[in-house]
Amino acid sequence: VIGWANAVASIYNLFERQKSGHLVTITSVGGLQPTPIAPSYSASKAFQINYTKSLQCKAKGTDIIVTEIRPGLVDTRMAKGNGLFWVMP
């Protein structure tokens, strides 16, 4: 979380100095709902989602665009279990 936040903040600060830019973060739908299987993953993605939303608010009225991409489940060893839906290859 700290490394991600430092990287995103550095890029955003650069865009503030430039007075423009387009920052894109990739988070996860895993940050929307806590899971007992991977609590640290859910918590870190929730942090990223809220940090990105905060930057979107901060960027309002400027020429800085902040976009969040929030992918769903991908068919990997981590995405296994009952009740999974819309799992993409």
Biopython code that builds the backbone (N, CA, C, O; Angstrom):
import numpy as np
from Bio.PDB.StructureBuilder import StructureBuilder

atoms = [
    (1, "VAL", "N", (0.829, -1.189, 0.000)),
    (1, "VAL", "CA", (0.000, 0.000, 0.000)),
    (1, "VAL", "C", (0.876, 1.256, 0.000)),
    (1, "VAL", "O", (0.604, 2.205, -0.735)),
    (2, "ILE", "N", (1.908, 1.259, 0.811)),
    (2, "ILE", "CA", (2.761, 2.447, 0.901)),
    (2, "ILE", "C", (3.487, 2.699, -0.414)),
    (2, "ILE", "O", (3.543, 3.836, -0.882)),
    (3, "GLY", "N", (4.041, 1.652, -1.012)),
    (3, "GLY", "CA", (4.745, 1.817, -2.289)),
    (3, "GLY", "C", (3.814, 2.296, -3.385)),
    (3, "GLY", "O", (4.173, 3.181, -4.162)),
    (4, "TRP", "N", (2.613, 1.718, -3.458)),
    (4, "TRP", "CA", (1.626, 2.124, -4.473)),
    (4, "TRP", "C", (1.239, 3.574, -4.264)),
    (4, "TRP", "O", (1.202, 4.349, -5.220)),
    (5, "ALA", "N", (0.948, 3.956, -3.016)),
    (5, "ALA", "CA", (0.549, 5.336, -2.726)),
    (5, "ALA", "C", (1.668, 6.318, -3.059)),
    (5, "ALA", "O", (1.404, 7.396, -3.591)),
    (6, "ASN", "N", (2.909, 5.960, -2.753)),
    (6, "ASN", "CA", (4.031, 6.843, -3.072)),
    (6, "ASN", "C", (4.191, 7.020, -4.579)),
    (6, "ASN", "O", (4.443, 8.127, -5.053)),
    (7, "ALA", "N", (4.045, 5.939, -5.325)),
    (7, "ALA", "CA", (4.169, 6.025, -6.784)),
    (7, "ALA", "C", (3.058, 6.889, -7.372)),
    (7, "ALA", "O", (3.323, 7.758, -8.203)),
    (8, "VAL", "N", (1.819, 6.656, -6.946)),
    (8, "VAL", "CA", (0.681, 7.419, -7.470)),
    (8, "VAL", "C", (0.799, 8.892, -7.074)),
    (8, "VAL", "O", (0.537, 9.775, -7.891)),
    (9, "ALA", "N", (1.192, 9.161, -5.829)),
    (9, "ALA", "CA", (1.352, 10.548, -5.376)),
    (9, "ALA", "C", (2.449, 11.256, -6.164)),
    (9, "ALA", "O", (2.303, 12.431, -6.498)),
    (10, "SER", "N", (3.529, 10.571, -6.461)),
    (10, "SER", "CA", (4.618, 11.179, -7.235)),
    (10, "SER", "C", (4.143, 11.570, -8.626)),
    (10, "SER", "O", (4.460, 12.651, -9.123)),
    (11, "ILE", "N", (3.383, 10.682, -9.245)),
    (11, "ILE", "CA", (2.868, 10.973, -10.582)),
    (11, "ILE", "C", (1.868, 12.123, -10.524)),
    (11, "ILE", "O", (1.917, 13.027, -11.358)),
    (12, "TYR", "N", (0.966, 12.098, -9.553)),
    (12, "TYR", "CA", (-0.023, 13.172, -9.425)),
    (12, "TYR", "C", (0.674, 14.518, -9.182)),
    (12, "TYR", "O", (0.291, 15.532, -9.765)),
    (13, "ASN", "N", (1.695, 14.522, -8.321)),
    (13, "ASN", "CA", (2.438, 15.762, -8.058)),
    (13, "ASN", "C", (3.120, 16.292, -9.310)),
    (13, "ASN", "O", (3.174, 17.504, -9.521)),
    (14, "LEU", "N", (3.636, 15.403, -10.136)),
    (14, "LEU", "CA", (4.223, 15.808, -11.409)),
    (14, "LEU", "C", (3.161, 16.479, -12.278)),
    (14, "LEU", "O", (3.414, 17.528, -12.870)),
    (15, "PHE", "N", (1.992, 15.886, -12.355)),
    (15, "PHE", "CA", (0.904, 16.455, -13.154)),
    (15, "PHE", "C", (0.473, 17.811, -12.597)),
    (15, "PHE", "O", (0.124, 18.706, -13.366)),
    (16, "GLU", "N", (0.490, 17.975, -11.276)),
    (16, "GLU", "CA", (0.172, 19.284, -10.690)),
    (16, "GLU", "C", (1.186, 20.332, -11.129)),
    (16, "GLU", "O", (0.810, 21.456, -11.464)),
    (17, "ARG", "N", (2.463, 19.976, -11.131)),
    (17, "ARG", "CA", (3.492, 20.924, -11.578)),
    (17, "ARG", "C", (3.334, 21.256, -13.059)),
    (17, "ARG", "O", (3.537, 22.398, -13.473)),
    (18, "GLN", "N", (2.969, 20.247, -13.853)),
    (18, "GLN", "CA", (2.756, 20.438, -15.292)),
    (18, "GLN", "C", (1.431, 21.136, -15.591)),
    (18, "GLN", "O", (1.228, 21.678, -16.677)),
    (19, "LYS", "N", (0.529, 21.109, -14.596)),
    (19, "LYS", "CA", (-0.829, 21.647, -14.724)),
    (19, "LYS", "C", (-1.725, 20.813, -15.637)),
    (19, "LYS", "O", (-2.776, 21.284, -16.071)),
    (20, "SER", "N", (-1.318, 19.585, -15.929)),
    (20, "SER", "CA", (-2.156, 18.667, -16.705)),
    (20, "SER", "C", (-1.564, 17.260, -16.660)),
    (20, "SER", "O", (-0.404, 17.059, -16.299)),
    (21, "GLY", "N", (-2.396, 16.301, -17.036)),
    (21, "GLY", "CA", (-1.950, 14.917, -17.106)),
    (21, "GLY", "C", (-3.132, 13.982, -16.969)),
    (21, "GLY", "O", (-4.240, 14.394, -16.627)),
    (22, "HIS", "N", (-2.873, 12.713, -17.241)),
    (22, "HIS", "CA", (-3.909, 11.686, -17.119)),
    (22, "HIS", "C", (-3.338, 10.526, -16.314)),
    (22, "HIS", "O", (-2.504, 9.763, -16.802)),
    (23, "LEU", "N", (-3.796, 10.410, -15.090)),
    (23, "LEU", "CA", (-3.362, 9.354, -14.188)),
    (23, "LEU", "C", (-4.370, 8.213, -14.253)),
    (23, "LEU", "O", (-5.571, 8.435, -14.105)),
    (24, "VAL", "N", (-3.887, 6.998, -14.475)),
    (24, "VAL", "CA", (-4.745, 5.821, -14.531)),
    (24, "VAL", "C", (-4.272, 4.839, -13.466)),
    (24, "VAL", "O", (-3.102, 4.457, -13.434)),
    (25, "THR", "N", (-5.200, 4.432, -12.588)),
    (25, "THR", "CA", (-4.876, 3.405, -11.598)),
    (25, "THR", "C", (-5.657, 2.137, -11.937)),
    (25, "THR", "O", (-6.751, 2.192, -12.499)),
    (26, "ILE", "N", (-5.079, 1.011, -11.585)),
    (26, "ILE", "CA", (-5.758, -0.273, -11.748)),
    (26, "ILE", "C", (-5.962, -0.834, -10.348)),
    (26, "ILE", "O", (-5.006, -1.148, -9.639)),
    (27, "THR", "N", (-7.230, -0.952, -9.967)),
    (27, "THR", "CA", (-7.563, -1.460, -8.640)),
    (27, "THR", "C", (-8.194, -2.846, -8.826)),
    (27, "THR", "O", (-7.656, -3.668, -9.568)),
    (28, "SER", "N", (-9.314, -3.114, -8.171)),
    (28, "SER", "CA", (-9.964, -4.421, -8.311)),
    (28, "SER", "C", (-11.344, -4.373, -7.679)),
    (28, "SER", "O", (-11.566, -3.656, -6.704)),
    (29, "VAL", "N", (-12.266, -5.137, -8.236)),
    (29, "VAL", "CA", (-13.572, -5.273, -7.587)),
    (29, "VAL", "C", (-13.410, -5.939, -6.221)),
    (29, "VAL", "O", (-14.316, -5.877, -5.390)),
    (30, "GLY", "N", (-12.276, -6.566, -5.989)),
    (30, "GLY", "CA", (-11.987, -7.181, -4.698)),
    (30, "GLY", "C", (-11.932, -6.189, -3.554)),
    (30, "GLY", "O", (-11.983, -6.585, -2.390)),
    (31, "GLY", "N", (-11.828, -4.915, -3.862)),
    (31, "GLY", "CA", (-11.814, -3.893, -2.822)),
    (31, "GLY", "C", (-13.195, -3.431, -2.411)),
    (31, "GLY", "O", (-13.326, -2.621, -1.494)),
    (32, "LEU", "N", (-14.232, -3.931, -3.075)),
    (32, "LEU", "CA", (-15.598, -3.510, -2.762)),
    (32, "LEU", "C", (-16.243, -4.337, -1.662)),
    (32, "LEU", "O", (-17.132, -3.857, -0.958)),
    (33, "GLN", "N", (-15.800, -5.570, -1.515)),
    (33, "GLN", "CA", (-16.411, -6.474, -0.548)),
    (33, "GLN", "C", (-15.314, -7.241, 0.186)),
    (33, "GLN", "O", (-14.497, -7.905, -0.453)),
    (34, "PRO", "N", (-15.282, -7.163, 1.513)),
    (34, "PRO", "CA", (-14.255, -7.919, 2.251)),
    (34, "PRO", "C", (-14.413, -9.419, 2.031)),
    (34, "PRO", "O", (-15.518, -9.916, 1.809)),
    (35, "THR", "N", (-13.308, -10.120, 2.096)),
    (35, "THR", "CA", (-13.340, -11.568, 1.950)),
    (35, "THR", "C", (-12.481, -12.219, 3.032)),
    (35, "THR", "O", (-11.367, -11.762, 3.291)),
    (36, "PRO", "N", (-12.979, -13.271, 3.663)),
    (36, "PRO", "CA", (-12.173, -13.951, 4.681)),
    (36, "PRO", "C", (-11.011, -14.733, 4.072)),
    (36, "PRO", "O", (-10.065, -15.093, 4.773)),
    (37, "ILE", "N", (-11.082, -14.992, 2.773)),
    (37, "ILE", "CA", (-10.030, -15.764, 2.112)),
    (37, "ILE", "C", (-8.763, -14.933, 1.925)),
    (37, "ILE", "O", (-7.651, -15.446, 2.052)),
    (38, "ALA", "N", (-8.939, -13.638, 1.622)),
    (38, "ALA", "CA", (-7.788, -12.774, 1.352)),
    (38, "ALA", "C", (-8.030, -11.378, 1.925)),
    (38, "ALA", "O", (-8.192, -10.422, 1.166)),
    (39, "PRO", "N", (-8.057, -11.247, 3.258)),
    (39, "PRO", "CA", (-8.373, -9.958, 3.866)),
    (39, "PRO", "C", (-7.377, -8.851, 3.522)),
    (39, "PRO", "O", (-7.777, -7.702, 3.332)),
    (40, "SER", "N", (-6.109, -9.174, 3.441)),
    (40, "SER", "CA", (-5.111, -8.141, 3.103)),
    (40, "SER", "C", (-5.304, -7.645, 1.681)),
    (40, "SER", "O", (-5.159, -6.453, 1.411)),
    (41, "TYR", "N", (-5.628, -8.551, 0.773)),
    (41, "TYR", "CA", (-5.878, -8.162, -0.614)),
    (41, "TYR", "C", (-7.083, -7.237, -0.685)),
    (41, "TYR", "O", (-7.014, -6.185, -1.320)),
    (42, "SER", "N", (-8.185, -7.610, -0.047)),
    (42, "SER", "CA", (-9.387, -6.770, -0.060)),
    (42, "SER", "C", (-9.110, -5.403, 0.533)),
    (42, "SER", "O", (-9.530, -4.385, -0.017)),
    (43, "ALA", "N", (-8.407, -5.377, 1.648)),
    (43, "ALA", "CA", (-8.113, -4.110, 2.317)),
    (43, "ALA", "C", (-7.215, -3.219, 1.467)),
    (43, "ALA", "O", (-7.433, -2.010, 1.393)),
    (44, "SER", "N", (-6.212, -3.803, 0.829)),
    (44, "SER", "CA", (-5.306, -2.988, 0.013)),
    (44, "SER", "C", (-6.026, -2.449, -1.224)),
    (44, "SER", "O", (-5.773, -1.319, -1.641)),
    (45, "LYS", "N", (-6.908, -3.234, -1.806)),
    (45, "LYS", "CA", (-7.661, -2.753, -2.971)),
    (45, "LYS", "C", (-8.681, -1.694, -2.562)),
    (45, "LYS", "O", (-8.916, -0.751, -3.317)),
    (46, "ALA", "N", (-9.290, -1.829, -1.385)),
    (46, "ALA", "CA", (-10.199, -0.790, -0.884)),
    (46, "ALA", "C", (-9.437, 0.516, -0.685)),
    (46, "ALA", "O", (-9.950, 1.590, -0.999)),
    (47, "PHE", "N", (-8.231, 0.427, -0.171)),
    (47, "PHE", "CA", (-7.386, 1.615, -0.018)),
    (47, "PHE", "C", (-7.150, 2.273, -1.374)),
    (47, "PHE", "O", (-7.309, 3.485, -1.522)),
    (48, "GLN", "N", (-6.767, 1.457, -2.370)),
    (48, "GLN", "CA", (-6.485, 2.000, -3.704)),
    (48, "GLN", "C", (-7.722, 2.668, -4.307)),
    (48, "GLN", "O", (-7.615, 3.738, -4.907)),
    (49, "ILE", "N", (-8.881, 2.053, -4.156)),
    (49, "ILE", "CA", (-10.124, 2.623, -4.689)),
    (49, "ILE", "C", (-10.385, 3.987, -4.061)),
    (49, "ILE", "O", (-10.662, 4.954, -4.771)),
    (50, "ASN", "N", (-10.299, 4.071, -2.733)),
    (50, "ASN", "CA", (-10.590, 5.319, -2.044)),
    (50, "ASN", "C", (-9.524, 6.385, -2.275)),
    (50, "ASN", "O", (-9.840, 7.572, -2.344)),
    (51, "TYR", "N", (-8.288, 5.976, -2.394)),
    (51, "TYR", "CA", (-7.212, 6.927, -2.703)),
    (51, "TYR", "C", (-7.451, 7.529, -4.088)),
    (51, "TYR", "O", (-7.315, 8.737, -4.280)),
    (52, "THR", "N", (-7.805, 6.682, -5.045)),
    (52, "THR", "CA", (-8.082, 7.160, -6.397)),
    (52, "THR", "C", (-9.280, 8.101, -6.408)),
    (52, "THR", "O", (-9.243, 9.142, -7.064)),
    (53, "LYS", "N", (-10.339, 7.748, -5.691)),
    (53, "LYS", "CA", (-11.513, 8.624, -5.614)),
    (53, "LYS", "C", (-11.146, 9.977, -5.014)),
    (53, "LYS", "O", (-11.641, 11.011, -5.462)),
    (54, "SER", "N", (-10.280, 9.972, -4.005)),
    (54, "SER", "CA", (-9.834, 11.231, -3.395)),
    (54, "SER", "C", (-9.067, 12.090, -4.395)),
    (54, "SER", "O", (-9.243, 13.308, -4.442)),
    (55, "LEU", "N", (-8.216, 11.448, -5.194)),
    (55, "LEU", "CA", (-7.488, 12.205, -6.219)),
    (55, "LEU", "C", (-8.426, 12.738, -7.294)),
    (55, "LEU", "O", (-8.206, 13.826, -7.828)),
    (56, "GLN", "N", (-9.470, 11.978, -7.613)),
    (56, "GLN", "CA", (-10.462, 12.471, -8.579)),
    (56, "GLN", "C", (-11.121, 13.737, -8.051)),
    (56, "GLN", "O", (-11.327, 14.687, -8.806)),
    (57, "CYS", "N", (-11.451, 13.760, -6.771)),
    (57, "CYS", "CA", (-12.033, 14.967, -6.163)),
    (57, "CYS", "C", (-11.033, 16.116, -6.174)),
    (57, "CYS", "O", (-11.391, 17.252, -6.487)),
    (58, "LYS", "N", (-9.796, 15.827, -5.838)),
    (58, "LYS", "CA", (-8.744, 16.846, -5.800)),
    (58, "LYS", "C", (-8.512, 17.436, -7.188)),
    (58, "LYS", "O", (-8.199, 18.620, -7.314)),
    (59, "ALA", "N", (-8.661, 16.625, -8.223)),
    (59, "ALA", "CA", (-8.376, 17.063, -9.590)),
    (59, "ALA", "C", (-9.514, 17.869, -10.216)),
    (59, "ALA", "O", (-9.326, 18.477, -11.270)),
    (60, "LYS", "N", (-10.682, 17.884, -9.592)),
    (60, "LYS", "CA", (-11.811, 18.628, -10.168)),
    (60, "LYS", "C", (-11.433, 20.087, -10.374)),
    (60, "LYS", "O", (-10.828, 20.716, -9.506)),
    (61, "GLY", "N", (-11.796, 20.610, -11.523)),
    (61, "GLY", "CA", (-11.491, 21.997, -11.844)),
    (61, "GLY", "C", (-10.084, 22.214, -12.375)),
    (61, "GLY", "O", (-9.667, 23.350, -12.601)),
    (62, "THR", "N", (-9.351, 21.118, -12.574)),
    (62, "THR", "CA", (-7.996, 21.212, -13.137)),
    (62, "THR", "C", (-7.975, 20.481, -14.471)),
    (62, "THR", "O", (-8.984, 19.922, -14.899)),
    (63, "ASP", "N", (-6.840, 20.489, -15.113)),
    (63, "ASP", "CA", (-6.662, 19.729, -16.353)),
    (63, "ASP", "C", (-6.009, 18.378, -16.091)),
    (63, "ASP", "O", (-5.368, 17.804, -16.972)),
    (64, "ILE", "N", (-6.179, 17.878, -14.874)),
    (64, "ILE", "CA", (-5.684, 16.547, -14.527)),
    (64, "ILE", "C", (-6.879, 15.598, -14.536)),
    (64, "ILE", "O", (-7.897, 15.848, -13.890)),
    (65, "ILE", "N", (-6.736, 14.519, -15.274)),
    (65, "ILE", "CA", (-7.771, 13.492, -15.348)),
    (65, "ILE", "C", (-7.288, 12.291, -14.535)),
    (65, "ILE", "O", (-6.145, 11.855, -14.676)),
    (66, "VAL", "N", (-8.164, 11.766, -13.689)),
    (66, "VAL", "CA", (-7.835, 10.575, -12.903)),
    (66, "VAL", "C", (-8.862, 9.496, -13.248)),
    (66, "VAL", "O", (-10.062, 9.669, -13.035)),
    (67, "THR", "N", (-8.371, 8.394, -13.778)),
    (67, "THR", "CA", (-9.221, 7.286, -14.199)),
    (67, "THR", "C", (-8.875, 6.055, -13.380)),
    (67, "THR", "O", (-7.704, 5.755, -13.149)),
    (68, "GLU", "N", (-9.906, 5.348, -12.945)),
    (68, "GLU", "CA", (-9.698, 4.087, -12.234)),
    (68, "GLU", "C", (-10.222, 2.943, -13.092)),
    (68, "GLU", "O", (-11.348, 2.995, -13.586)),
    (69, "ILE", "N", (-9.412, 1.920, -13.266)),
    (69, "ILE", "CA", (-9.829, 0.694, -13.938)),
    (69, "ILE", "C", (-9.967, -0.355, -12.845)),
    (69, "ILE", "O", (-9.027, -0.618, -12.095)),
    (70, "ARG", "N", (-11.154, -0.950, -12.767)),
    (70, "ARG", "CA", (-11.443, -1.885, -11.688)),
    (70, "ARG", "C", (-11.829, -3.245, -12.266)),
    (70, "ARG", "O", (-13.016, -3.550, -12.381)),
    (71, "PRO", "N", (-10.831, -4.073, -12.636)),
    (71, "PRO", "CA", (-11.145, -5.375, -13.224)),
    (71, "PRO", "C", (-11.835, -6.302, -12.231)),
    (71, "PRO", "O", (-11.730, -6.145, -11.014)),
    (72, "GLY", "N", (-12.540, -7.266, -12.795)),
    (72, "GLY", "CA", (-13.180, -8.299, -11.991)),
    (72, "GLY", "C", (-12.278, -9.505, -11.857)),
    (72, "GLY", "O", (-11.055, -9.399, -11.944)),
    (73, "LEU", "N", (-12.894, -10.644, -11.645)),
    (73, "LEU", "CA", (-12.133, -11.869, -11.420)),
    (73, "LEU", "C", (-11.534, -12.404, -12.721)),
    (73, "LEU", "O", (-12.179, -12.415, -13.770)),
    (74, "VAL", "N", (-10.310, -12.834, -12.619)),
    (74, "VAL", "CA", (-9.602, -13.460, -13.734)),
    (74, "VAL", "C", (-9.329, -14.902, -13.322)),
    (74, "VAL", "O", (-9.007, -15.176, -12.165)),
    (75, "ASP", "N", (-9.457, -15.806, -14.259)),
    (75, "ASP", "CA", (-9.297, -17.232, -13.986)),
    (75, "ASP", "C", (-7.834, -17.556, -13.676)),
    (75, "ASP", "O", (-7.054, -17.914, -14.559)),
    (76, "THR", "N", (-7.491, -17.419, -12.403)),
    (76, "THR", "CA", (-6.141, -17.755, -11.937)),
    (76, "THR", "C", (-6.271, -18.689, -10.742)),
    (76, "THR", "O", (-7.383, -18.972, -10.296)),
    (77, "ARG", "N", (-5.158, -19.166, -10.226)),
    (77, "ARG", "CA", (-5.194, -20.025, -9.043)),
    (77, "ARG", "C", (-5.792, -19.292, -7.844)),
    (77, "ARG", "O", (-6.393, -19.920, -6.972)),
    (78, "MET", "N", (-5.631, -17.964, -7.794)),
    (78, "MET", "CA", (-6.156, -17.190, -6.675)),
    (78, "MET", "C", (-7.686, -17.100, -6.722)),
    (78, "MET", "O", (-8.332, -17.046, -5.676)),
    (79, "ALA", "N", (-8.259, -17.085, -7.909)),
    (79, "ALA", "CA", (-9.707, -16.895, -8.077)),
    (79, "ALA", "C", (-10.426, -18.240, -8.138)),
    (79, "ALA", "O", (-11.070, -18.568, -9.135)),
    (80, "LYS", "N", (-10.311, -18.985, -7.098)),
    (80, "LYS", "CA", (-10.987, -20.287, -7.029)),
    (80, "LYS", "C", (-11.963, -20.265, -5.864)),
    (80, "LYS", "O", (-11.728, -19.597, -4.858)),
    (81, "GLY", "N", (-13.035, -20.983, -6.003)),
    (81, "GLY", "CA", (-13.994, -21.092, -4.906)),
    (81, "GLY", "C", (-15.402, -21.230, -5.424)),
    (81, "GLY", "O", (-15.648, -21.145, -6.627)),
    (82, "ASN", "N", (-16.320, -21.443, -4.513)),
    (82, "ASN", "CA", (-17.732, -21.587, -4.848)),
    (82, "ASN", "C", (-18.382, -20.223, -5.028)),
    (82, "ASN", "O", (-18.016, -19.253, -4.365)),
    (83, "GLY", "N", (-19.345, -20.165, -5.929)),
    (83, "GLY", "CA", (-20.127, -18.953, -6.091)),
    (83, "GLY", "C", (-19.466, -17.860, -6.913)),
    (83, "GLY", "O", (-19.971, -16.738, -6.953)),
    (84, "LEU", "N", (-18.351, -18.154, -7.568)),
    (84, "LEU", "CA", (-17.701, -17.151, -8.403)),
    (84, "LEU", "C", (-18.464, -17.024, -9.719)),
    (84, "LEU", "O", (-18.906, -18.022, -10.288)),
    (85, "PHE", "N", (-18.612, -15.802, -10.191)),
    (85, "PHE", "CA", (-19.315, -15.587, -11.440)),
    (85, "PHE", "C", (-18.532, -14.571, -12.264)),
    (85, "PHE", "O", (-17.713, -13.820, -11.733)),
    (86, "TRP", "N", (-18.789, -14.560, -13.536)),
    (86, "TRP", "CA", (-18.136, -13.646, -14.478)),
    (86, "TRP", "C", (-16.607, -13.729, -14.393)),
    (86, "TRP", "O", (-15.913, -12.720, -14.514)),
    (87, "VAL", "N", (-16.099, -14.935, -14.185)),
    (87, "VAL", "CA", (-14.653, -15.126, -14.148)),
    (87, "VAL", "C", (-14.158, -15.170, -15.589)),
    (87, "VAL", "O", (-14.629, -15.976, -16.392)),
    (88, "MET", "N", (-13.213, -14.307, -15.908)),
    (88, "MET", "CA", (-12.710, -14.182, -17.278)),
    (88, "MET", "C", (-11.430, -14.978, -17.455)),
    (88, "MET", "O", (-10.620, -15.067, -16.533)),
    (89, "PRO", "N", (-11.240, -15.562, -18.645)),
    (89, "PRO", "CA", (-10.004, -16.315, -18.901)),
    (89, "PRO", "C", (-8.825, -15.352, -19.062)),
    (89, "PRO", "O", (-7.696, -15.790, -19.283)),
]
sb = StructureBuilder()
sb.init_structure("model")
sb.init_model(0)
sb.init_chain("A")
sb.init_seg("    ")
for serial, (resi, resn, name, xyz) in enumerate(atoms, 1):
    if name == "N":
        sb.init_residue(resn, " ", resi, " ")
    sb.init_atom(name, np.array(xyz, "f"), 0.0, 1.0, " ", f" {name:<3s}", serial, name[0])
structure = sb.get_structure()
